[in-house]
Amino acid sequence: MLPAVVKLCCGISYPHVRSMAGLKRTAMAAIGQEIAHMKKGGQITLPDWASHMKWPVSMICETRMEDVKMSRPVTLREEELAYVRQGKEALQKALEIVEDQTGWKIEMSEENGDVIYSKILPGARKVFRLEAVLDASPEELHHHLFVKAEEMTQWNPSIKQIKVLKHVGDDTMVTHEVSAETAGNLIGQRDFLSVRHSCKHKSGIYLAGAATHLESFPPQKGFVRAEDGPTCIIIQPAGDNTGRSRFTWLLNMNLKGWLPKSIVNQALPRAQTEFTRHLRRHLADRLVPAGR
Ligand SMILES: CC(C)CCC[C@@H](C)[C@H]1CC[C@H]2[C@@H]3CC=C4C[C@@H](O)CC[C@]4(C)[C@H]3CC[C@]12C
């Protein structure tokens, strides 16, 4: 009887839980974590079906800041904690945008199956969501896109320069990026100062980013400082036993400077397509033995 009642309650509340925002969402995340802790500690046993209940992804990667401190051998400084917090917030915000299924339109659909959707957010910002299947495991993609972020310039000519200015643990960093010149150079190079954060979860690997500040790194002369984020890349197993991954990339960028909207809105999805083309080529290259 009791499991049936619990099951009914979960069923009724699930759609509401998914659509919660702000503090309510944070509260639900805390409850979800408490349950997980209690389960781990053997304080409660949940019936089998409960393990199939999916918490909204945007709650899963939410780690309490106390946990972050405790899991590190040395205590993080306040400033470092602030970056971790920014990274996690970026992930929550970006996932909220991706998870909200309303208002997405197909922007372009490529022959190789890639699709870019777009959506206008309140405040008139247009964001883009690329969906692709890539020939690499989530771990491998995490390696190329996050662990070896600085090496991206070697295989991705869309990025002129990328430098990790600060590492906070294994999952958070502050980076400085410079975009390459675009065709026709209508837009001009941009530089970005971002906090990048990664989170591994059983449902996939999440990479998040947002514009940040670093006192020792003010805007550079000759560059327009643009803002990337809140943004995220979601990498999940394709689910077809091929070792491939589903790649979802939210591009949410403010290029700054005086630019006609129409030019920006063409350049951004194009930049996404180009980036993915280079990534694919890099993945294909690694399969060929050196010195071919
Ligand atoms: C002038 C405009 C159109 C240029 C746009 C350049 C864009 C596509 C480039 C510039 C900096 C790049 C980012 C640099 C760093 C990272 C972190 C990594 O973990 C995932 C990819 C990601 C997030 C890159 C995505 C592509 C990126 C945003």
The ligand as an SDF file (V2000), in Angstrom:
LIG
                    3D

 28 31  0  0  0  0  0  0  0  0999 V2000
   33.1280   35.7820  -34.4480 C   0  0  0  0  0  0  0  0  0  0  0  0
   32.3890   34.5900  -33.9280 C   0  0  0  0  0  0  0  0  0  0  0  0
   31.3390   34.1190  -34.8950 C   0  0  0  0  0  0  0  0  0  0  0  0
   33.3760   33.5380  -33.5290 C   0  0  0  0  0  0  0  0  0  0  0  0
   32.8020   32.4320  -32.7030 C   0  0  0  0  0  0  0  0  0  0  0  0
   33.9360   31.5540  -32.2130 C   0  0  0  0  0  0  0  0  0  0  0  0
   33.4060   30.4530  -31.3150 C   0  0  0  0  0  0  0  0  0  0  0  0
   32.6810   29.4350  -32.1470 C   0  0  0  0  0  0  0  0  0  0  0  0
   34.5210   29.8210  -30.4900 C   0  0  0  0  0  0  0  0  0  0  0  0
   35.4380   30.8480  -29.8000 C   0  0  0  0  0  0  0  0  0  0  0  0
   35.8210   30.2620  -28.4380 C   0  0  0  0  0  0  0  0  0  0  0  0
   35.3310   28.8410  -28.5010 C   0  0  0  0  0  0  0  0  0  0  0  0
   35.1620   28.0560  -27.2040 C   0  0  0  0  0  0  0  0  0  0  0  0
   36.5010   27.9650  -26.4820 C   0  0  0  0  0  0  0  0  0  0  0  0
   36.4780   27.0010  -25.3680 C   0  0  0  0  0  0  0  0  0  0  0  0
   35.5580   26.0240  -25.2410 C   0  0  0  0  0  0  0  0  0  0  0  0
   35.6430   25.1400  -24.0360 C   0  0  0  0  0  0  0  0  0  0  0  0
   35.4790   23.6870  -24.3630 C   0  0  0  0  0  0  0  0  0  0  0  0
   35.3520   22.9190  -23.2020 O   0  0  0  0  0  0  0  0  0  0  0  0
   34.2930   23.4580  -25.2760 C   0  0  0  0  0  0  0  0  0  0  0  0
   34.3410   24.3270  -26.5190 C   0  0  0  0  0  0  0  0  0  0  0  0
   34.4440   25.8080  -26.2250 C   0  0  0  0  0  0  0  0  0  0  0  0
   33.1560   26.2560  -25.5510 C   0  0  0  0  0  0  0  0  0  0  0  0
   34.6800   26.6310  -27.5110 C   0  0  0  0  0  0  0  0  0  0  0  0
   33.4660   26.6340  -28.4290 C   0  0  0  0  0  0  0  0  0  0  0  0
   33.6510   27.5010  -29.6700 C   0  0  0  0  0  0  0  0  0  0  0  0
   34.0550   28.9190  -29.3180 C   0  0  0  0  0  0  0  0  0  0  0  0
   32.9370   29.5690  -28.5360 C   0  0  0  0  0  0  0  0  0  0  0  0
  1  2  1  0
  2  3  1  0
  2  4  1  0
  4  5  1  0
  5  6  1  0
  6  7  1  0
  7  8  1  0
  7  9  1  0
  9 10  1  0
  9 27  1  0
 10 11  1  0
 11 12  1  0
 12 13  1  0
 12 27  1  0
 13 14  1  0
 13 24  1  0
 14 15  1  0
 15 16  2  0
 16 17  1  0
 16 22  1  0
 17 18  1  0
 18 19  1  0
 18 20  1  0
 20 21  1  0
 21 22  1  0
 22 23  1  0
 22 24  1  0
 24 25  1  0
 25 26  1  0
 26 27  1  0
 27 28  1  0
M  END
$$$$
